[in-house]
Amino acid sequence: MEELEQRLSVVVPTYREADNLRPLCERVFAATRASAIEAEMIIVDDDSDDGSEAIVAELANDFDVRIVVRRGERGLSSAVVRGFEEARHEVLLVMDADLSHPPEKVPELARKVFDGEAEFVVGSRYVGGGEMRDWPFLRRLNSWVATVPARLLTPVRDPMAGFFCLRRETWRRAERLNPIGYKIALELMVKCRCRRYAEVPIVFTDRLHGTSKLTFWQQLLYLRQLCGLYVFRFPGLVIGGILLGLAGLIWLVWVR
């Protein structure tokens, strides 16, 4: 591969993740440098007001990292899209700031896109070698139930993943992208009409610092997103989308 093809933009949406930024940067750039990948990191922060800006300014002395602070707008999916717009390189990778996604896997995901092996690469919990470490049974069940209806939209075994990589040209061909909720990977896989996928096994762990941003409202947005994607993927199945939404509401009530 030519050197120009080994450039990667890492997009990290954040909200009150200041304590995780330094270890995240150190581990991501250690991994990319060891793999001879030229990387930049774009932190897209939803006005955390937790010192993230000062931390990133300090980290920028040693790493190619910068922060974009959005004021008056929040949401993981729209933050990812903003990061794509700010990125300098043609290969784009998205990951969480909380270190639940192993930074050491960044080069492996990126290589599959660099080499043209896949259009869309996912860091997967549900392929051989992947796992969810130290998750209680109910949390695993919750994840599995949420994954089942998404599996009808894509062959990827972990369509709920937030750790993924693609080329800018793949993102640009998305049709009627609607970045609501927090499952932007699923939205992109469907709306970009991807055909060639790869899944890299990861060990998904609990966050290092801070608290989860998953709320009841986010779960409702996911159901809305699912309905829209079913209608997009299977034109005319509006009734099916409505039934899916009702089934999801029943699931929410049952889980809670």
Backbone as a ProteinNet text record, in pm:
[ID]
protein_1_A
[PRIMARY]
MEELEQRLSVVVPTYREADNLRPLCERVFAATRASAIEAEMIIVDDDSDDGSEAIVAELANDFDVRIVVRRGERGLSSAVVRGFEEARHEVLLVMDADLSHPPEKVPELARKVFDGEAEFVVGSRYVGGGEMRDWPFLRRLNSWVATVPARLLTPVRDPMAGFFCLRRETWRRAERLNPIGYKIALELMVKCRCRRYAEVPIVFTDRLHGTSKLTFWQQLLYLRQLCGLYVFRFPGLVIGGILLGLAGLIWLVWVR
[TERTIARY]
83.3	0	87	43.2	114.5	88.1	180.7	170.1	41.5	-2.3	-121	-245	-243.9	-360.2	-364.8	-263.5	-257.4	-292.8	-383.6	-424.6	-565.8	-584.7	-710.2	-759.4	-887.6	-951.8	-1037.4	-1006.4	-1079.9	-1176.5	-1305.5	-1409.3	-1463.5	-1463.1	-1506.8	-1612.2	-1739.5	-1842.6	-1835.1	-1845.6	-1833	-1936	-1965.3	-2040.2	-1998	-1925.9	-1873.5	-1787.7	-1686.1	-1591.5	-1449.2	-1433.1	-1301.1	-1200.2	-1241.8	-1148.4	-1095.6	-1167.2	-1126	-1039.4	-1030.9	-967.9	-818.6	-746.3	-601.8	-571.1	-627.4	-595.4	-643.1	-754.2	-802.4	-700.3	-655.6	-557.8	-428.6	-378.7	-251.2	-258.1	-366.8	-378	-405.9	-490.9	-520.4	-395.3	-324	-207.1	-90.3	-81.2	21.1	-5.9	-132.8	-169.8	-147.9	-188.8	-175	-27.9	48.5	190.2	263.6	228.9	293.8	260.3	147	103.6	133.3	210.4	249.5	128.1	26.9	-91.1	-84.4	-96	-101.1	-244.2	-264.5	-400.4	-420	-542.2	-588.3	-710.5	-736.9	-855.3	-936.5	-1066	-1157.7	-1255	-1245.5	-1339.4	-1455.9	-1574.9	-1694.3	-1772.1	-1763.6	-1816.2	-1943.8	-2043.9	-2172.8	-2176.1	-2079.1	-2075.2	-2076.2	-1980.3	-1974.6	-1946.3	-1864.9	-1825.3	-1762.7	-1674.6	-1611	-1459	-1407.9	-1263.3	-1208.9	-1296.3	-1250.3	-1167.1	-1206.2	-1133.8	-988.9	-969.2	-834.2	-750.9	-813.8	-741.8	-697.2	-786.7	-751.6	-642.8	-649.1	-545.3	-408.4	-404.3	-278.1	-233.9	-329.2	-296.6	-246.8	-292.7	-253.8	-105	-37.9	107.5	180.9	117.2	181	110.8	-16.5	-94.4	-170.3	-205.7	-287.3	-433.6	-473.1	-608.6	-664.6	-791.2	-857.6	-1000.7	-1061.1	-1197.1	-1289.1	-1407.5	-1513.7	-1625.2	-1654.2	-1757.4	-1886.3	-1989.7	-2120.1	-2204.3	-2254.3	-2339.8	-2480.3	-2578.1	-2715.8	-2757.4	-2673.7	-2706.9	-2645.2	-2722	-2671.7	-2720	-2650	-2687.7	-2567.6	-2554.1	-2436.5	-2429	-2539.5	-2536.3	-2501.2	-2563.6	-2533.1	-2390.4	-2338.5	-2199	-2104.1	-2137	-2053.8	-2051.1	-2167.1	-2173.6	-2090	-2097.7	-2016.3	-1867.2	-1830.5	-1691.3	-1647.3	-1734.2	-1702.2	-1677.6	-1759.3	-1745.3	-1614.3	-1566.1	-1442.8	-1318	-1332.9	-1218.3	-1137.4	-1005.5	-916.2	-888.8	-901.3	-862.4	-983.7	-956.4	-1063.2	-1118.4	-1042.7	-1090.9	-1131.2	-1254.3	-1314.9	-1345.5	-1307.7	-1335.3	-1404	-1505.5	-1582.3	-1567.4	-1547.9	-1541.6	-1588.4	-1625.6	-1667.4	-1546.3	-1569.1	-1460.7	-1436.9	-1530.5	-1525	-1434.3	-1362.9	-1268.9	-1338	-1468.1	-1535.9	-1496.1	-1455.5	-1400.4	-1248	-1184.3	-1038.6	-961.5	-889.7	-813.5	-711.4	-662.6	-563	-618.6	-750.2	-814	-832.2	-803.6	-822.9	-749.1	-620.9	-551.2	-613	-661.5	-718.5	-845.8	-930.9	-1050.1	-1011.2	-918.3	-880.2	-815.5	-735.1	-664.2	-761.4	-872.3	-967.6	-1031.1	-1039.2	-1087.6	-974.2	-855.6	-739.8	-717.6	-728.5	-697.5	-812.2	-926.6	-1041	-1114.1	-1088.1	-1152.8	-1301.9	-1339.4	-1478.7	-1509.6	-1638.4	-1685.5	-1711.1	-1752.6	-1793.3	-1740	-1663	-1601.3	-1651	-1688.9	-1746.7	-1659.4	-1637.9	-1579.3	-1690.3	-1688.2	-1804.8	-1788.3	-1896	-1902.4	-1952	-2009.9	-2084.9	-2023.7	-1896.2	-1825.4	-1722.9	-1666.6	-1570.2	-1455.3	-1430.9	-1326.5	-1378	-1502.2	-1562.5	-1642.4	-1657.1	-1735.6	-1771.1	-1865.8	-1901.9	-1856.1	-1751.2	-1687.3	-1759.4	-1790	-1846	-1982.6	-2059.2	-2194.4	-2290.8	-2382.4	-2483.2	-2582.9	-2654.5	-2745.1	-2850.2	-2912.9	-3019.2	-2967.3	-2845	-2788.6	-2758.3	-2710.4	-2686.5	-2817.4	-2920.2	-3050.8	-3105.5	-3091.6	-3137.6	-3069.4	-2937.7	-2862.6	-2907.3	-2927.5	-2967.7	-3105.2	-3200.9	-3336.4	-3334.5	-3253.7	-3245.4	-3179.9	-3091.5	-3018.3	-3103.9	-3196	-3272.6	-3341.7	-3422.5	-3488.1	-3390.7	-3275.8	-3176.3	-3109.4	-3101.9	-3037.3	-3111.8	-3239	-3315.4	-3278.2	-3204.7	-3168.1	-3027.6	-2945.9	-2806.9	-2755	-2660.6	-2603.6	-2502.9	-2466.7	-2369	-2425.2	-2344.5	-2392.1	-2402.8	-2331.9	-2340.1	-2380.1	-2505.6	-2548.2	-2564	-2556.6	-2569.9	-2435.2	-2331	-2196	-2177.5	-2095.6	-2059.5	-1914.5	-1847.9	-1705.6	-1697.8	-1672.8	-1681.3	-1594.6	-1572.1	-1482.9	-1537.2	-1521.5	-1566.3	-1492.4	-1506.6	-1448.6	-1545.6	-1491.9	-1574.6	-1673.9	-1626.7	-1713.2	-1832.6	-1813.6	-1925	-2027.3	-1979.3	-2069.5	-2143.9	-2075.7	-2134.9	-2249.6	-2251.9	-2360.2	-2485	-2485.3	-2602.4	-2723.6	-2836.2	-2960	-3047.3	-3086.1	-3178.6	-3132.2	-3005.3	-2950	-3023.6	-3064.9	-3141.9	-3073.8	-2974.4	-2892.5	-2960.3	-3064.2	-3128.2	-3080.8	-3106	-3070.8	-2920.6	-2882.2	-2741	-2684.7	-2763.1	-2714.8	-2685.7	-2586.6	-2552.1	-2492.9	-2424.7	-2367.3	-2476.8	-2583.2	-2694.6	-2755.2	-2773.7	-2827.6	-2739	-2609.3	-2516.9	-2514.9	-2514	-2510.6	-2629.6	-2746.7	-2867.9	-2874	-2853.1	-2871.3	-2758.9	-2640.1	-2530.8	-2538.5	-2632.5	-2652.1	-2521.4	-2456.9	-2330.7	-2354.2	-2257.3	-2265.9	-2151	-2036.3	-1919	-1885.9	-1904.5	-1884.2	-1770.8	-1714.2	-1620.9	-1645.2	-1626.4	-1640.3	-1511.9	-1459.2	-1338	-1379.2	-1343.1	-1384.8	-1321.9	-1402.7	-1351.9	-1406.8	-1334.4	-1384.4	-1439.5	-1570.2	-1638.6	-1645	-1593.2	-1587.2	-1667.7	-1694.9	-1762.2	-1671.7	-1733.7	-1659.8	-1558.8	-1448.7	-1344.9	-1389.1	-1439.2	-1486.4	-1621.2	-1694.2	-1819.7	-1936.5	-2050.3	-2172.9	-2228.8	-2308.1	-2367.4	-2464.2	-2468.8	-2559.7	-2688.1	-2703.5	-2822.1	-2941.4	-3043.3	-3162.8	-3286	-3398	-3524.1	-3557.7	-3528.2	-3553.5	-3469.9	-3344.4	-3259.7	-3316.7	-3373.7	-3433.8	-3555.8	-3633.6	-3747.5	-3701.9	-3594.5	-3540.5	-3491.8	-3437.1	-3392.1	-3509.9	-3621.8	-3740.1	-3789.9	-3786.4	-3825.1	-3731	-3602.7	-3503.8	-3528.4	-3554.9	-3581.6	-3699	-3806.9	-3924.7	-3889.8	-3814.7	-3776.2	-3687.4	-3595.6	-3505.1	-3577.8	-3677.4	-3756	-3832.9	-3889.8	-3962.9	-3866.7	-3744.9	-3644.1	-3595.9	-3565.3	-3508	-3611.9	-3735	-3842.5	-3959.5	-3951.2	-4054.8	-4194.2	-4285.5	-4423.2	-4458.3	-4357.2	-4386.7	-4412.3	-4496.2	-4526.7	-4596.3	-4687.8	-4759.5	-4662.3	-4567.9	-4467.2	-4385.2	-4354.7	-4279.6	-4357.9	-4486.3	-4570.2	-4576.8	-4593.3	-4597.8	-4466.3	-4355.5	-4224.7	-4214.3	-4262.2	-4259.9	-4342.3	-4459.6	-4544.1	-4476.4	-4414.4	-4343.3	-4229.2	-4161.6	-4052.9	-4100.4	-4215.7	-4270.2	-4303.6	-4358.6	-4387.5	-4259.1	-4152.5	-4022.9	-3971.4	-3983.7	-3936.4	-4008	-4138.3	-4217.6	-4176.1	-4155	-4119.7	-3982.6	-3884.7	-3748.4	-3746	-3824.7	-3824.7	-3917.3
-120.5	0	125.9	223.6	349.7	422.3	507.9	579.7	660.8	718.9	802.2	723.9	592.1	510.3	470	507.2	466.5	582	667.3	781.3	760.3	789.2	755.3	870.3	899.9	996.9	920.8	938.4	872.8	975.1	946	1035.9	981.2	1066.8	1025.1	1122.8	1084.1	1170.5	1164.2	1279	1279.1	1369.4	1332.4	1418.7	1381.5	1471.4	1450.6	1324.8	1322.4	1210	1256.5	1367.3	1427	1328.5	1247.6	1156.7	1047.2	1021.5	913.9	961.4	1092.1	1142.3	1111.8	1129.5	1104.1	956.6	861.7	721.6	679.8	736	704	747.3	872.3	924.2	844.3	821	751	612.7	541.6	405	401.5	491.6	494.3	528.2	632	672.8	576.4	509.7	405.3	292.4	257.1	148.8	188.5	309.5	349.7	372	429.5	451.1	318.6	222.9	91.3	21.4	58.9	-2.1	85.3	191.7	282.9	346	378.2	448	592.5	684.7	826.5	859.5	897.9	917.1	1056.8	1101.1	1219.6	1178.2	1252.7	1226.3	1353.9	1341.4	1453.9	1421.1	1494.8	1482.1	1576.1	1523.1	1605.8	1606.3	1718	1726.5	1810.5	1759	1827.5	1920.7	2014.7	2120.3	2063.3	1974.3	1906.4	2000.7	2102.2	2195.9	2120.8	2026.7	1944.8	1948.9	2046.1	2055.8	1982.7	1926.8	1850.7	1935.9	2060.3	2146.8	2167.8	2192	2213.2	2085.9	1971.6	1844.3	1817.8	1841.2	1818.4	1915.9	2038.8	2136.2	2088.4	2029.1	1975.9	1853.4	1765.1	1644.8	1678.6	1790.4	1831.1	1862.3	1879.4	1899.2	1772	1657.1	1529.3	1448.1	1478.4	1398	1488.5	1431.5	1503.5	1489	1568.2	1560.6	1700.5	1716.5	1844.7	1820.7	1925	1912.8	2011.8	1964.3	2047.8	2048.8	2165.9	2176.3	2225.9	2146.4	2184.9	2244.8	2361.4	2427.7	2441.2	2400.8	2406.8	2285.3	2184.2	2062.1	1942.7	1836.1	1715.2	1593.2	1483	1358	1287.9	1158.9	1084.3	1074.8	1041.1	1019.7	1147	1257.2	1383	1428.3	1393	1425.2	1348.6	1222.9	1143.5	1206.6	1247.2	1310.3	1438.8	1516.2	1638.1	1602.5	1496.9	1453	1413.6	1345.5	1309.5	1435.6	1536.2	1661.4	1732.7	1716.7	1782.5	1703.2	1576.3	1488.1	1527.6	1510.8	1542.7	1422.4	1302.6	1182.8	1110.5	1017.2	950.2	826.6	771	656.4	705.5	671	723.8	610.1	629.5	529.5	596.9	531.2	584.5	491.1	549.6	470.1	554.3	486	555.3	605.7	705.3	762.6	686.2	601.1	543.5	422.2	386.1	273.7	138.2	135.1	7	-59.7	20.8	-30.5	-32.1	-145.6	-153.7	-75.1	29.9	108.6	27.1	-80.2	-162.8	-231.7	-234	-294.4	-195.3	-67.7	33.8	-1.6	-38.1	-70.1	-187.9	-287	-404.9	-368.7	-284.5	-239.9	-157.9	-64.4	25.2	-49.8	-150.6	-223.4	-286.8	-335.6	-402.6	-304.1	-178	-75.1	-29.7	-6.8	30.5	-69.8	-198.7	-304.6	-333.6	-268.9	-291.9	-421	-481.7	-607.7	-588.2	-470.8	-445.6	-297.5	-268.9	-130.6	-80.3	-172.2	-135.5	-241.9	-198.7	-290.6	-258.2	-362.1	-346.4	-417.8	-353	-420.3	-495.3	-628	-710	-789.6	-789.4	-870	-1010.8	-1033.7	-1156.1	-1247.8	-1231.1	-1327.2	-1399.3	-1505.8	-1584.3	-1500.4	-1508	-1428.1	-1300.7	-1263.6	-1144.9	-1180.9	-1085.2	-1110.1	-979.3	-988.8	-877.8	-916	-853.8	-896.7	-839.6	-929.9	-890.8	-824.1	-857.5	-804.4	-894.9	-838.8	-920.6	-976.3	-1080.4	-1150.1	-1057.3	-972.7	-887.5	-787.5	-739.2	-646.7	-718.3	-842.1	-920.3	-947.7	-980.2	-1007.1	-883.2	-769.8	-643.9	-617.6	-639.1	-617.9	-714.1	-839.5	-939.8	-907.8	-871.8	-841.3	-721.4	-620.9	-502.2	-535	-635.5	-671.1	-748.6	-829.9	-920.2	-848.1	-743.3	-678.7	-609.2	-565.2	-500.2	-600.8	-726.7	-829	-854.1	-816.1	-832.3	-726.8	-626.1	-516.8	-530	-614.4	-626.9	-764.8	-822.2	-952.1	-944.4	-824.9	-810	-868.3	-944	-1011.4	-917.1	-804.5	-705.7	-570.1	-557.8	-434.2	-315.7	-341.1	-234.2	-172.1	-215.2	-171.9	-21.4	34.9	176.2	194.9	84.3	81.4	33.2	124.5	85.4	175.6	130.3	201	191.6	299.1	304.2	416.2	420.5	529.5	646.2	764.9	883.9	865.4	803.1	786	696.1	602.2	517.1	599.1	678.9	766.4	862.3	917.5	1018.1	963	834.2	780.9	744.5	777.1	751	825.2	757.8	816.7	857.4	984	1035.8	999.5	1025.5	995.7	1075.8	1007.3	1069.9	1036.7	1115.5	1081.1	1110.7	1032.8	1044.3	928.5	939.5	830.1	809.3	685.5	658.8	542.2	482.5	369.4	414.1	499	555.9	450.6	348.1	245.3	172.5	135.4	67.5	155.8	283.6	379.4	384.8	390.3	398.5	269.7	156.5	29.9	17.5	59.4	47.2	156.4	281.1	392.7	401.9	351.5	350.7	229.2	139.8	17.6	-61	-82	-156	-302.9	-361.7	-502.7	-586.1	-524.5	-598.9	-557	-650.3	-623.6	-709.7	-665.2	-747.1	-717.2	-818	-800.5	-846.4	-759.6	-787.4	-815.2	-930.1	-960.6	-866	-818.2	-733.6	-783.5	-752.9	-775.2	-641.9	-635.4	-512.9	-508.7	-402	-391	-270.7	-266.7	-150.6	-29.3	87.6	213	226.2	299.8	321.3	422.8	539	644.6	695	761.2	823.9	727.9	776	697.6	682.4	578	550.1	661.2	687.8	789.8	728.5	595.2	528.3	556.1	617.9	654.1	593	602.6	554.8	629.3	759.4	837.9	786	749.4	695.5	564.3	484.4	359	383.8	484.9	521	570.4	648.1	695.1	577.9	476.7	358.3	289.1	279.7	218.9	300	430.7	517.5	497.1	487.2	465.5	332.6	227.9	96.6	101.9	167.4	178	246.3	355.4	427.4	343.8	266.2	184.4	68.5	12.7	-93.7	-41.5	75.9	135	165.6	213.3	243.1	115.5	15.3	-109	-192.1	-190.6	-270.4	-178	-104.9	-6.9	-68.6	6	-41.6	-113.7	-147.2	-221.3	-126.5	-28.3	67.6	-2	-91	-163.1	-245.9	-309.4	-386.4	-299.4	-178.6	-87.2	-48.5	-25.6	9.3	-106.8	-228.3	-345.7	-364.3	-337.3	-347.1	-247.7	-125.6	-25	-65.7	-122.4	-168.2	-281.1	-373	-482.1	-428.1	-325.6	-265.2	-198	-133	-69.8	-173.9	-286.8	-395.5	-445.4	-455.3	-498.7	-401.2	-270.6	-170.5	-182.9	-201.1	-214.3	-338.9	-448.5	-574.9	-567.7	-509.8	-500.9	-416.1	-309.9	-221.1	-270.8
0	0	0	-74	-72.7	58	92.2	219	227.2	112.3	114.1	154.4	130.6	161.5	308.9	383.4	523.3	617.3	574.3	654.4	705.8	832.5	899.3	985.3	975.3	1064.6	1165	1291.9	1400.3	1460.6	1454	1503.5	1635.3	1737.4	1870.4	1922.2	1923.5	1981.5	2133.8	2200.4	2346.2	2412.4	2534.9	2625.4	2766.8	2830.5	2965.7	2975.8	2891.5	2889.3	2917.7	2986.6	3006.2	3065.5	3160.7	3227.2	3135.1	3024.8	2934.7	2818.1	2797.2	2675.9	2667.7	2778.1	2773.6	2747	2824.3	2793.4	2654.6	2609.4	2475.5	2371.2	2377.6	2282.1	2285.9	2403.4	2416.3	2353.8	2377.2	2326	2175.9	2127.7	1984.3	1903.9	1945	1867	1883.2	1997.7	2012	1912.3	1896.4	1804.7	1659.2	1621.5	1481.1	1443.7	1533.9	1503.7	1489.4	1573.4	1565	1433.7	1374	1248.3	1127.5	1147.3	1038.6	971.5	1050.8	1001.4	1049.4	956.3	992.2	1032.3	1156.4	1206.5	1264	1254.3	1325.6	1407.1	1514.2	1594.3	1606.2	1579.4	1594.6	1707.2	1815.6	1927	1898.5	1887.9	1867.1	1997.8	2067.7	2203.9	2208	2278.6	2289.1	2409.8	2411.9	2513.2	2655	2681.3	2811	2926.7	2900.3	3006.1	3123.1	3091.5	3194.9	3185.4	3112.1	3096.6	2976	2892.8	2775.8	2681.1	2661.6	2568.3	2613	2742.2	2793.7	2783.7	2808.3	2799.9	2657	2561.3	2421.1	2375.6	2421.8	2386.6	2434.2	2550.8	2602.5	2523.8	2492.8	2416.6	2276.4	2222.6	2086.6	2075.8	2187.7	2184.7	2141.7	2164.4	2134.8	2027.1	2002.5	1909	1812.3	1697.3	1599.1	1639.9	1737.5	1790.7	1804.5	1777.2	1795.2	1840.2	1894.6	1946.5	1876.3	1843.4	1788.6	1892.8	1946.5	2050.1	1986.3	1998	1943.6	2055.9	2033.3	2132	2074.9	2153.2	2107.7	2026.5	2021.6	1948.1	2019.5	2031.3	2095.8	2019.9	2039.9	1977	1918.7	1950.4	1907.1	1755.5	1690.9	1546.2	1470.2	1506.5	1437.5	1466.9	1586.7	1619	1528.2	1499.5	1409.6	1270.3	1220.8	1089	1086.8	1194.9	1202.8	1198.1	1266.4	1263.1	1123	1049.2	911.2	828.4	850.2	774.8	807.5	930.2	972.9	935.4	902.8	880.8	757.7	766.9	655.6	565.5	619.7	545.4	487.2	396.3	322.6	392.7	484.9	561.8	699.8	739.4	860.8	958	1082.1	1185.4	1302.8	1355.6	1468.9	1587.7	1704.7	1827	1945.2	2053.3	2174.4	2251	2334	2414.3	2543.3	2581.8	2716.2	2729.9	2620.6	2618.8	2626.9	2600.3	2586.2	2454.7	2356.2	2231.5	2243.4	2224.2	2244.3	2138.4	2176.6	2079.2	2001.1	2059.8	1992.3	1867	1852.9	1735.7	1620.4	1644.2	1540.2	1411	1415.4	1290	1215.3	1287.7	1221.9	1145.4	1204.4	1133	1010.9	1030.3	920.9	805.5	834.7	729.1	630.5	679.7	591.3	493.1	533	441	349.4	405.3	323.7	209.7	243.3	147.1	50.9	70.2	-16.9	10.6	126.3	160.7	187.4	239.4	274.2	260	236.6	235	376.2	461.2	597	691.7	790.9	887.2	1026.8	1098.6	1232.1	1335.2	1448.7	1563.7	1634.1	1625.4	1660	1788.9	1865.7	1988	1960.8	1842.1	1817.6	1712.6	1682.1	1597.1	1683.1	1629.4	1705.2	1757.5	1885.7	1948.9	2012	1979.3	2039.8	2163.3	2252.8	2373.5	2442.1	2535.2	2622.5	2761.6	2807.4	2931.2	3052.5	3147.4	3277.4	3266.5	3162.2	3151.4	3226.6	3307.1	3374	3272.5	3312.3	3221.5	3161.2	3242.2	3190.1	3087.7	3107.7	3009.8	2878.9	2887.1	2766.9	2693.3	2770.9	2711.2	2642.4	2707.9	2651.9	2517	2512.1	2389.5	2280.2	2316.7	2218.8	2160.7	2246.4	2200.6	2105.1	2136.7	2050.6	1917.1	1915.5	1794.4	1694.9	1743.5	1656.6	1541	1564.6	1449.3	1355	1405.4	1319.8	1227.6	1268.4	1187.3	1056.8	1049.5	926.3	822	863.9	774.4	716.1	774.4	733	773.2	696.8	735.1	849.2	890.6	998.8	1129.1	1198.5	1320.4	1439.6	1433.5	1541.1	1482	1433.7	1367.5	1462.2	1593.8	1691.7	1727.3	1660.3	1695.7	1680.1	1768.9	1758.3	1719.9	1685.6	1650.5	1506.3	1411.4	1271.4	1184.2	1060.4	969.7	827.1	750.5	611.4	539.6	408.7	331.2	321	299.9	283.1	166.7	58.2	-58.2	-25.9	64.9	107.3	184.2	277.4	353.7	261.4	164	76.4	-8	-29	-112.4	-31.3	96.5	179.8	125.1	121.9	74.1	192.5	195.8	297.5	438.8	466.8	598.5	704.8	810.1	918	1050.1	1089.4	1206.3	1339.8	1370.6	1501.2	1588.6	1717.2	1806	1816.7	1840.3	1866.5	1785.8	1697.2	1617.8	1475	1461.9	1332.2	1239.1	1291.5	1204.7	1128.2	1196.3	1130.9	1023.3	1053.9	957.3	832.1	851.6	738.9	657	724.4	651.6	557.5	606.2	525.3	418.8	459.6	367.2	262.5	294.4	196.3	104.8	133.6	55.3	42.6	155.4	156.4	121.7	53.6	14.4	71.5	86.3	133.1	276.9	368	509.9	564.7	674.3	751.4	898.9	981.1	1125.7	1194.2	1276.6	1353.5	1497.2	1552.8	1690.1	1791.1	1884	1992.2	2125.3	2229.8	2365.7	2414.2	2427.1	2466.9	2619.3	2677.2	2822.6	2870.9	2999.1	3056.1	3049.5	3048.7	3039.1	3151.9	3124.8	3224.8	3328.4	3282.9	3372.5	3323.6	3412	3372.3	3377.3	3326.6	3330.1	3189.9	3170.1	3040.7	3000.2	2868.1	2814.8	2760.3	2774	2722.6	2813.9	2759	2834.9	2770.1	2840.5	2785.3	2656.5	2652	2531.7	2414.7	2439.6	2334.6	2281.4	2369.7	2325.2	2237.2	2269.8	2186.6	2049.9	2047.5	1919.8	1835.1	1901	1827.6	1759.6	1829.7	1769.7	1650.7	1665.4	1553.8	1435.6	1465.2	1360.3	1289.8	1365.6	1307.6	1211	1252.6	1166.3	1035	1043.5	923.4	832	891.5	810.9	744.2	812.8	750.5	629.9	644.6	532	416.6	449.6	347.1	279	359.2	306.1	233.1	283.6	224.6	191.2	80.9	46.5	48.2	107.2	112.9	240.8	321.4	443.7	560.5	537.9	643.4	758.9	726.7	832.2	914.6	844.1	916.4	1009	963.5	1048.3	1172.2	1155.2	1269.6	1368	1314.5	1401.4	1476.2	1407.1	1471.9	1586.2	1562.3	1667.7	1787.9	1762.3	1872.8	1949.3	1874.4	1940.6	2025.9	1973.5	2049.5	2175.8	2168.3	2288.9	2394.1	2348.4	2442.8	2507	2423.4	2477.2	2581.8	2554.8	2649.5	2782.7	2773.8	2896.8	2972.3	2896	2960	3025.7	2952	3006.6	3131.6	3132.3	3247.6	3355.5
[MASK]
++++++++++++++++++++++++++++++++++++++++++++++++++++++++++++++++++++++++++++++++++++++++++++++++++++++++++++++++++++++++++++++++++++++++++++++++++++++++++++++++++++++++++++++++++++++++++++++++++++++++++++++++++++++++++++++++++++++++++++++++++++++++++++++++

